[in-house]
């Protein structure tokens, strides 16, 4: 039996580097980073009742809410939440123009 040598492996650093050249992957990572800041800006009573769901065209962040009551209360905090998001948005070089609170997007994990 002939011995096979595997010497053409690509290094992890070059694989990651080539992956980071993909603009869609960069965008997804940046959004995930932004979503991780939600717990820092939302009032504590809503941390387990809301979570970022997606971003839509025009910089609108969709927030999944446990129910209509949570969505309504968070909509009253919208201006404050957007203001608290500003430092994180600047550091990630992102733009969020509005927040949309949607109880239909809530999924129990």
Short mmCIF file of the C-alpha atoms (twelve columns), coordinates in Angstrom:
data_MODEL
# 
_entry.id   MODEL 
# 
loop_
_atom_site.group_PDB 
_atom_site.id 
_atom_site.type_symbol 
_atom_site.label_atom_id 
_atom_site.label_alt_id 
_atom_site.label_comp_id 
_atom_site.label_asym_id 
_atom_site.label_seq_id 
_atom_site.Cartn_x 
_atom_site.Cartn_y 
_atom_site.Cartn_z 
_atom_site.pdbx_PDB_model_num 
ATOM 1   C CA . UNK A 1   0.000   0.000  0.000  1 
ATOM 2   C CA . UNK A 2   1.324   3.407  -0.980 1 
ATOM 3   C CA . UNK A 3   1.792   5.937  1.836  1 
ATOM 4   C CA . UNK A 4   -0.065  9.194  1.263  1 
ATOM 5   C CA . UNK A 5   1.466   12.370 2.601  1 
ATOM 6   C CA . UNK A 6   -0.843  15.236 3.337  1 
ATOM 7   C CA . UNK A 7   1.327   18.296 3.143  1 
ATOM 8   C CA . UNK A 8   -0.883  20.708 1.238  1 
ATOM 9   C CA . UNK A 9   -2.882  21.825 4.256  1 
ATOM 10  C CA . UNK A 10  -3.888  25.429 4.436  1 
ATOM 11  C CA . UNK A 11  -3.180  27.207 7.711  1 
ATOM 12  C CA . UNK A 12  -6.013  28.342 9.955  1 
ATOM 13  C CA . UNK A 13  -4.907  31.959 9.678  1 
ATOM 14  C CA . UNK A 14  -5.197  31.910 5.883  1 
ATOM 15  C CA . UNK A 15  -8.624  30.218 6.051  1 
ATOM 16  C CA . UNK A 16  -9.924  32.870 8.455  1 
ATOM 17  C CA . UNK A 17  -8.346  35.619 6.392  1 
ATOM 18  C CA . UNK A 18  -10.066 34.407 3.225  1 
ATOM 19  C CA . UNK A 19  -13.375 34.069 5.084  1 
ATOM 20  C CA . UNK A 20  -13.118 37.650 6.358  1 
ATOM 21  C CA . UNK A 21  -12.796 38.871 2.780  1 
ATOM 22  C CA . UNK A 22  -16.433 37.886 2.287  1 
ATOM 23  C CA . UNK A 23  -18.502 41.090 2.781  1 
ATOM 24  C CA . UNK A 24  -21.634 39.178 3.780  1 
ATOM 25  C CA . UNK A 25  -19.772 37.363 6.532  1 
ATOM 26  C CA . UNK A 26  -18.295 40.645 7.766  1 
ATOM 27  C CA . UNK A 27  -21.773 42.158 7.874  1 
ATOM 28  C CA . UNK A 28  -23.165 39.159 9.782  1 
ATOM 29  C CA . UNK A 29  -20.381 39.306 12.373 1 
ATOM 30  C CA . UNK A 30  -20.860 43.046 12.842 1 
ATOM 31  C CA . UNK A 31  -24.611 42.596 13.321 1 
ATOM 32  C CA . UNK A 32  -24.038 39.802 15.816 1 
ATOM 33  C CA . UNK A 33  -21.710 42.083 17.757 1 
ATOM 34  C CA . UNK A 34  -24.331 44.817 17.721 1 
ATOM 35  C CA . UNK A 35  -27.027 42.414 18.920 1 
ATOM 36  C CA . UNK A 36  -24.849 41.433 21.873 1 
ATOM 37  C CA . UNK A 37  -25.120 45.001 23.207 1 
ATOM 38  C CA . UNK A 38  -28.924 44.805 23.502 1 
ATOM 39  C CA . UNK A 39  -28.732 43.592 27.115 1 
ATOM 40  C CA . UNK A 40  -26.600 46.612 28.018 1 
ATOM 41  C CA . UNK A 41  -29.061 49.216 26.759 1 
ATOM 42  C CA . UNK A 42  -32.509 47.739 27.395 1 
ATOM 43  C CA . UNK A 43  -34.150 48.200 30.830 1 
ATOM 44  C CA . UNK A 44  -33.533 45.129 33.004 1 
ATOM 45  C CA . UNK A 45  -37.187 44.076 33.120 1 
ATOM 46  C CA . UNK A 46  -37.104 43.564 29.330 1 
ATOM 47  C CA . UNK A 47  -33.809 41.665 29.008 1 
ATOM 48  C CA . UNK A 48  -35.461 38.248 29.021 1 
ATOM 49  C CA . UNK A 49  -38.551 39.431 27.161 1 
ATOM 50  C CA . UNK A 50  -36.943 40.948 24.060 1 
ATOM 51  C CA . UNK A 51  -34.008 40.300 21.752 1 
ATOM 52  C CA . UNK A 52  -32.724 41.612 18.446 1 
ATOM 53  C CA . UNK A 53  -34.096 39.615 15.534 1 
ATOM 54  C CA . UNK A 54  -32.853 41.171 12.295 1 
ATOM 55  C CA . UNK A 55  -31.962 44.301 10.380 1 
ATOM 56  C CA . UNK A 56  -34.079 45.506 7.485  1 
ATOM 57  C CA . UNK A 57  -33.397 47.884 4.643  1 
ATOM 58  C CA . UNK A 58  -32.700 51.436 5.752  1 
ATOM 59  C CA . UNK A 59  -31.121 50.549 9.107  1 
ATOM 60  C CA . UNK A 60  -34.261 49.411 10.909 1 
ATOM 61  C CA . UNK A 61  -33.550 46.898 13.660 1 
ATOM 62  C CA . UNK A 62  -36.350 44.421 14.322 1 
ATOM 63  C CA . UNK A 63  -36.673 43.412 17.967 1 
ATOM 64  C CA . UNK A 64  -38.546 40.217 18.836 1 
ATOM 65  C CA . UNK A 65  -40.759 40.748 21.885 1 
ATOM 66  C CA . UNK A 66  -42.417 38.221 24.168 1 
ATOM 67  C CA . UNK A 67  -45.868 39.770 23.670 1 
ATOM 68  C CA . UNK A 68  -47.713 42.917 22.575 1 
ATOM 69  C CA . UNK A 69  -47.395 44.503 26.007 1 
ATOM 70  C CA . UNK A 70  -43.600 44.302 25.934 1 
ATOM 71  C CA . UNK A 71  -43.589 45.655 22.368 1 
ATOM 72  C CA . UNK A 72  -45.760 48.607 23.391 1 
ATOM 73  C CA . UNK A 73  -43.671 49.444 26.461 1 
ATOM 74  C CA . UNK A 74  -40.423 49.224 24.506 1 
ATOM 75  C CA . UNK A 75  -41.825 51.484 21.813 1 
ATOM 76  C CA . UNK A 76  -42.198 54.141 24.525 1 
ATOM 77  C CA . UNK A 77  -38.456 53.774 25.224 1 
ATOM 78  C CA . UNK A 78  -37.485 53.911 21.525 1 
ATOM 79  C CA . UNK A 79  -35.784 57.333 21.585 1 
ATOM 80  C CA . UNK A 80  -33.845 56.462 24.742 1 
ATOM 81  C CA . UNK A 81  -32.770 53.091 23.328 1 
ATOM 82  C CA . UNK A 82  -31.548 54.648 20.084 1 
ATOM 83  C CA . UNK A 83  -29.574 57.221 22.078 1 
ATOM 84  C CA . UNK A 84  -27.975 54.483 24.223 1 
ATOM 85  C CA . UNK A 85  -27.078 52.527 21.082 1 
ATOM 86  C CA . UNK A 86  -25.095 55.436 19.562 1 
ATOM 87  C CA . UNK A 87  -21.654 54.671 21.101 1 
ATOM 88  C CA . UNK A 88  -21.880 51.018 20.050 1 
ATOM 89  C CA . UNK A 89  -23.012 51.955 16.559 1 
ATOM 90  C CA . UNK A 90  -20.115 54.376 16.146 1 
ATOM 91  C CA . UNK A 91  -17.567 51.797 17.251 1 
ATOM 92  C CA . UNK A 92  -18.989 49.221 14.805 1 
ATOM 93  C CA . UNK A 93  -19.470 51.840 12.055 1 
ATOM 94  C CA . UNK A 94  -23.128 50.910 11.686 1 
ATOM 95  C CA . UNK A 95  -26.327 52.881 11.323 1 
ATOM 96  C CA . UNK A 96  -29.634 52.117 13.017 1 
ATOM 97  C CA . UNK A 97  -32.332 54.618 12.120 1 
ATOM 98  C CA . UNK A 98  -35.302 53.018 13.866 1 
ATOM 99  C CA . UNK A 99  -36.409 50.143 16.073 1 
ATOM 100 C CA . UNK A 100 -39.400 47.972 15.212 1 
ATOM 101 C CA . UNK A 101 -40.828 45.835 18.013 1 
ATOM 102 C CA . UNK A 102 -42.491 42.661 16.759 1 
ATOM 103 C CA . UNK A 103 -44.093 40.048 19.052 1 
ATOM 104 C CA . UNK A 104 -44.680 37.720 16.043 1 
ATOM 105 C CA . UNK A 105 -40.923 37.124 15.793 1 
ATOM 106 C CA . UNK A 106 -40.614 35.784 19.358 1 
ATOM 107 C CA . UNK A 107 -39.407 32.191 19.571 1 
ATOM 108 C CA . UNK A 108 -39.158 30.366 22.885 1 
ATOM 109 C CA . UNK A 109 -35.774 28.681 23.192 1 
# 
